Amino acid sequence: MGIPPLKSNHLLKLTTLMATLKQMQQQLLELTPEEKSQAIQLLIQSLSNSWQGIEKNPKVMGGDACIRQTRIPVWLLISLQRQGATEAYILADYPELSAADLVNVWFYADTHSGEIDAAIQRQETA
């Protein structure tokens, strides 16, 4: 029993994926050493589902991603930012947060935009 032949739509997806990977490879080679380090960090965090300064606990805020050791959800800070709140305003309103916490929030939100948008949507319709 051999490997079944690929259907044409699977072959097309595979061909597209290979072309995308080739483009990504070229783009990665063009990055500066610092940018490569950031890309590696992102990939490691993505693979381990571990985001610096961000925690997800089903017993805290319904399992939404929160700032470490707080009940402040990432979606809330993103929502505030979208409404025009500056980092200085957020830090003044949440003195337990640091500028590094906000960097972690922005990074997490950039890589989990669907999750964050869904959480904001849930809050707006609740």
Secondary structure, 3 states (H helix, E strand, C coil): CCCCCCCHHHHHHHHHHHHHHHHHHHHHHHCCHHHHHHHHHHHHHHHHCCCCCEECCCCCHHHCCEECCCCCEHHHHHHHHHCCCCHHHHHHHCCCCCHHHHHHHHHHHHHCHHHHHHHHHHHHHC
